[in-house]
Amino acid sequence: MKRVYLDYSATTPTKKEVLDAMLPYFSEVFGNPSSIHGFGREAKKVVNESRATIAGFMNADEKELYFTAGGTESDNWAVKGAAKALKNKGNHIITSKIEHHGILHTCESLEKEGFEVTYLDVDGDGLISLEALEAAIKPETVLISIMFVNNEIGTLQPIKEIGAIAKAHGVLFHTDAVQAFGNFKIDVKDMNIDLMSISSHKIYGPKGIGALYIRKGVRLVNFVDGGAQERKKRAGTENVPSIVGFAKAAEIAYRDFDAHVEKLVALRERLRKGVMETIDYCKYNGHPDQRHPGNAHFAFEFIEGEALLLSLDLVGIAGSSGSACTSGSLDPSHVLMAIGLKHEIAHGSLRLSVGDFTTEEDIDYTIKELKTIVERLRMMSPLYDKVTGGK
Ligand SMILES: *Cc1c(COP(=O)(O)O)cnc(C)c1O
């Protein structure tokens, strides 16, 4: 059976070049970077070279980049670390309703500790309003956390404008750039970003490694206490092979940047057009052009998202549902509710994300199979029968 992976927003395969770069750092260069002998120094050197490489791709200084165990940890550290460090100044945080759970659940946990959080609405395309953001700032506001690119519907926020507002009001600005790093050019100085989360496994690197950019001068409460690693801010022996892999993945992402983006947009547009032209009662979600190059998000009326995903899986196609049904809840995702999708439509949602190994054949196969599946599932829907008069 043909196997088509269209879930690159969930994770990406580690590229061969990345794996090859990592391999020597398991059994050959295996020293503990904190050790003062030659073995340790060798490991420390490659950790710092990797740090400089990644920092360079966001116009940060290498001393401003701290390795973590992934995007979720970076999100937790940024928001909790900033809130707690600044609690004498104020207890108010501003975020949006469409953040990743790494941010939303972190904010909810802070609310239980007495912090106050404003969750900004987004419009039908998934964009926050800059006026609403500015109006939400109070004297007690200490942090704004708005994601760079949404992981479900792909919408890109006006990051530079948000950074300018935060700066003008003396409020820290954190952005979850896990979906953006490697897919957009990022300049933390030009965009006035104070804190930024990134993750390796979304850019063809290994899982379980990420980083937090902390602008020089910004003080955070430590998230992991222990040894003196990561300039005494994030303890624990460095994951040297993964750090090397992360740097290699970033290097490839920005080396092949234009070709990567062009390829993804072409494949994504082929998919979007194919689906929209062959399947009726279908809505395309997210911003029409300010979006992740590889993200396509559809909502089909008279369809149950889970049935759709299972049927796709049976013909070898891997996609993702925007609805949280799979995790045991019957509610559609918070993102789809926030953009104002009606429950009925939101339930039939499907995220298909293309990547560097996707081919035109994959796309054409998916369009064809999707059309067949949607028609078959709708035949079983009494609602669809009513709308089409049973024809
Ligand atoms: C994947 C993802 C995360 C979580 O990163 P992990 O490295 O898997 O912990 C956070 N935010 C966004 C937007 C993501 O897409």
The ligand as a Gaussian input file, in Angstrom:
#p B3LYP/6-31G(d) Opt

LIG

0 1
 C        5.139000      21.047000      18.572000
 C        4.863000      22.350000      19.199000
 C        5.228000      22.621000      20.521000
 C        5.821000      21.583000      21.411000
 O        7.170000      21.275000      21.097000
 P        7.788000      19.915000      21.629000
 O        9.233000      20.010000      21.236000
 O        7.061000      18.810000      20.941000
 O        7.609000      19.899000      23.104000
 C        4.968000      23.869000      21.031000
 N        4.390000      24.822000      20.287000
 C        4.036000      24.610000      19.011000
 C        3.421000      25.717000      18.226000
 C        4.250000      23.368000      18.419000
 O        3.880000      23.155000      17.163000

